[in-house]
């Protein structure tokens, strides 16, 4: 939840490895956990404005606490987030290539459809309604072929950009580790 100008996230972990690995689900527990701690952090941040700082408090059993644990967690989260940002950047490169290739194919198809449309519109041997139907049909089909490349190039990159901003926020968030009460 946001308090003032900060989001507070609390993770109750049985082991620090549960931060990155999903725990074994205990369905008999009053508070069963099904996801890893990092997935919980991501789920908490997804609907939030990332202009506000986040703070995550990780509670562990006292026997699991060790010296410099906060620094170890920070380093592990940074490595994890840097890797995810790297993956997203490569996905974006592949997505742009896909969009440009689809745009190339779409433009070729549009050109062919415009040519066929003009041929049908000028085909005097066909009835007027059929010339118009085929001419406008090919014109529409040609323009529709550009929808997918435009969608890819204009909109499909947004989730990757959002995720990268979220991972950057995780790398800079405050981490507090304390014993479970």
C-alpha positions in Angstrom: 0.0 0.0 0.0 1.1 3.6 -0.6 2.0 5.5 2.6 2.8 9.1 1.9 4.8 8.9 -1.2 6.0 5.3 -0.9 4.7 1.8 -1.5 5.3 -0.6 1.3 5.5 -4.3 0.4 5.9 -7.0 3.1 7.1 -10.5 2.3 7.0 -13.3 4.8 9.5 -15.9 3.7 10.4 -19.2 5.3 13.8 -19.1 3.6 15.7 -16.5 1.6 15.7 -18.8 -1.4 11.9 -18.3 -1.5 12.7 -14.8 -2.8 13.4 -16.3 -6.2 12.0 -19.8 -6.1 8.4 -20.6 -5.5 7.9 -22.4 -2.1 6.3 -25.7 -1.7 2.6 -24.8 -1.3 1.2 -25.7 2.0 -2.6 -25.7 1.5 -3.2 -26.4 5.2 -1.5 -23.2 6.2 -3.7 -20.2 7.1 -1.5 -18.1 4.7 -0.4 -20.4 1.9 2.1 -19.0 -0.6 2.1 -20.0 -4.2 4.6 -17.7 -5.8 8.2 -16.6 -5.2 8.9 -13.4 -3.4 10.1 -11.6 -6.5 6.8 -12.5 -8.3 4.9 -11.0 -5.3 6.9 -7.8 -5.5 6.2 -7.6 -9.3 2.5 -8.3 -8.8 2.4 -5.5 -6.2 4.1 -3.0 -8.4 2.3 -3.8 -11.7 -0.8 -1.6 -11.0 1.2 1.2 -9.4 2.6 4.4 -10.7 6.4 3.8 -10.7 7.1 7.4 -9.9 6.6 6.6 -6.2 9.4 4.8 -4.3 8.9 1.3 -3.0 10.1 -0.3 0.2 10.1 -4.0 0.8 10.2 -5.5 4.2 11.3 -9.2 4.2 10.6 -11.1 7.3 12.4 -14.4 7.9 12.6 -16.8 10.9 15.2 -15.6 13.3 17.3 -18.8 12.6 17.5 -17.8 8.9 19.0 -14.3 9.5 22.6 -13.8 8.7 25.0 -10.9 8.7 24.9 -8.6 5.6 21.7 -10.3 4.4 20.3 -7.0 3.1 23.4 -6.4 1.0 23.2 -9.9 -0.4 19.5 -9.5 -1.2 20.2 -6.2 -2.9 23.0 -7.7 -5.0 20.8 -10.7 -6.0 17.8 -8.4 -6.9 20.1 -6.2 -9.0 21.5 -9.2 -10.9 18.0 -10.6 -11.4 16.6 -7.2 -12.6 19.6 -6.5 -14.9 19.1 -9.9 -16.5 15.4 -9.4 -17.0 16.0 -5.9 -18.5 18.6 -7.5 -20.8 16.1 -10.2 -21.8 13.4 -7.5 -22.5 15.8 -5.5 -24.6 16.5 -8.5 -26.8 12.8 -9.3 -27.0 12.3 -5.7 -28.2 14.9 -6.1 -30.9 13.2 -9.3 -32.1 9.8 -7.5 -31.9 11.0 -4.6 -34.0 12.4 -6.9 -36.6 9.1 -8.8 -36.6 7.2 -5.5 -37.0 9.4 -4.2 -39.8 9.2 -7.5 -41.7 5.5 -7.5 -41.3 5.4 -3.9 -42.5 7.5 -4.8 -45.6 5.2 -7.7 -46.4 2.1 -5.6 -45.7 3.2 -2.9 -48.0 3.9 -5.3 -50.8 0.5 -6.9 -50.3 -1.1 -3.4 -50.2 0.6 -2.5 -53.5 -0.7 -5.7 -55.1 -4.2 -5.1 -53.7 -4.2 -1.5 -55.1 -3.2 -2.8 -58.5 -5.8 -5.6 -58.5 -8.4 -3.1 -57.2 -7.7 -0.7 -60.0 -7.9 -3.5 -62.6 -11.3 -4.6 -61.3 -12.6 -1.0 -61.1 -11.7 -0.6 -64.8 -12.9 -4.0 -66.0 -15.7 -2.9 -68.3 -16.8 -6.6 -69.0 -18.0 -7.0 -65.4 -21.3 -5.6 -64.0 -21.0 -2.4 -62.0 -21.8 -3.9 -58.6 -19.2 -6.6 -59.1 -16.5 -4.2 -60.2 -17.2 -2.0 -57.2 -17.4 -5.0 -54.8 -14.1 -6.5 -56.0 -12.3 -3.1 -56.4 -13.2 -1.9 -52.9 -12.8 -5.4 -51.4 -9.1 -5.6 -52.6 -8.6 -2.0 -51.5 -9.8 -2.8 -47.9 -7.9 -6.0 -47.8 -4.7 -4.2 -48.7 -5.2 -1.6 -45.9 -6.2 -4.2 -43.4 -2.9 -6.0 -44.1 -1.1 -3.1 -42.4 -3.0 -3.4 -39.1 -0.7 -6.0 -37.6 2.6 -4.3 -38.4 1.3 -1.0 -37.2 0.1 -2.7 -34.0 3.4 -4.4 -33.5 5.5 -1.2 -34.1 3.2 1.2 -32.2 1.8 -0.8 -29.2 3.4 -4.2 -28.5 6.6 -2.7 -27.1 4.8 -0.9 -24.3 4.7 -3.9 -21.9 8.4 -4.5 -22.3 9.1 -0.8 -21.5 6.8 -0.9 -18.5 8.5 -4.1 -17.2 12.0 -2.5 -17.6 10.8 0.5 -15.6 9.4 -1.8 -12.9 12.7 -3.7 -12.7 14.6 -0.4 -12.4 12.3 0.5 -9.5 13.0 -2.8 -7.8 16.7 -2.3 -8.1 16.4 1.1 -6.3 13.8 0.2 -3.7 14.6 0.2 0.0 15.1 -3.3 1.4 14.6 -4.1 5.1 15.2 -7.6 6.5 13.9 -8.4 10.0 13.0 -11.4 12.1 9.5 -12.9 11.8 7.4 -12.0 14.8 
